[in-house]
Amino acid sequence: MKKIYKSIFLVSLLSLSTEARNFKIFVDDRGVDTNFPFEVTDDVIVEIGYYSNKNSEISNFEKTNRVGKKGEKIDENNLFASVKYNIKKIANSNFFVGLEYENFKRDNEQIGYYTEGTVQIPYSNFIKLNGTKINLLGEAVYGTDNDKVKAFVRATITPKTVLDIEQNTQIFPNMTTGGQFSEDATLDLSYKIEGEIKWDTGEYVDIALGGSYAFIPYEYNYKGSNSKKDGYIEKTQTYDEKTIEYFTKLRIKKVFAEDVLPTLGYKWTEVKNSKFNNTKRDFVFVGVEKWF
């Protein structure tokens, strides 16, 4: 983790030395969210970013016939790299298209029990997802340094996602072997829509509001128990995942450089899953930001 933070620090210094906007480093109690732009020419911008999230919780089973509890730990790490080209300038608006490479890793660890009749059956389930995407980007930006209101909207479309899955499942006491599985899968079209609007509210602060909606369909094979509950067979897991986020930010002026502003924010997020438990979270984040 120290190496990651050192890398973020060095890249941020390089990014701030350019004229590119949309620089950010945000930190909360579970991870970081960063974006580092580099202006290659007046019309070409290269961006790299890193996002991490760690979460743990204990919950009941939902959307299944099972009764029991599970403790779950999730560790997510996403790395982005993109190239954007300014295809059109109209008055105070700029329109971009681009390509983005994305690599994401999600480690999911579950330990719990479920009940069959009067018997409580302990189990452990470890799943590692390692995915790569080539995203198509479209972005519209409104506003200049002199405008009181600035805004942007971005659409990210992913035609295909290549997914590598590793699984290790144990059901005690009789099914402690045979639950190992790995495969490569290809997921269908996914997308994300996001936007933000900022108001210059005076000499000392700016206020921003924003949000996003993301959709990804999952379909992959895994090892599950057979009908006799004495061994494992290969099954197919299919579900849709939708992520909704809203946030507000307060950006403080006259602390650092004129366009690099300390930021305090609040975010609400919900992950809706058609197969497993839905999750909700609200949290405070802090950081610095250099807007367009």
HELIX and SHEET records of a PDB file:
HELIX    1   1 LYS A    2  LEU A   16  1                                  15    
SHEET    1   A14 GLN A 180  LEU A 187  0                                        
SHEET    2   A14 THR A 161  ILE A 171 -1                                        
SHEET    3   A14 VAL A 119  TYR A 142 -1                                        
SHEET    4   A14 SER A  93  GLU A 116 -1                                        
SHEET    5   A14 VAL A  67  ILE A  90 -1                                        
SHEET    6   A14 VAL A  44  ASN A  60 -1                                        
SHEET    7   A14 GLY A  31  GLU A  39 -1                                        
SHEET    8   A14 PHE A  23  ASP A  28 -1                                        
SHEET    9   A14 THR A 279  LYS A 290 -1                                        
SHEET   10   A14 LEU A 261  ASN A 273 -1                                        
SHEET   11   A14 TYR A 232  ILE A 252 -1                                        
SHEET   12   A14 VAL A 205  SER A 225 -1                                        
SHEET   13   A14 SER A 190  ASP A 200 -1                                        
SHEET   14   A14 VAL A 149  THR A 158 -1                                        
END                                                                             
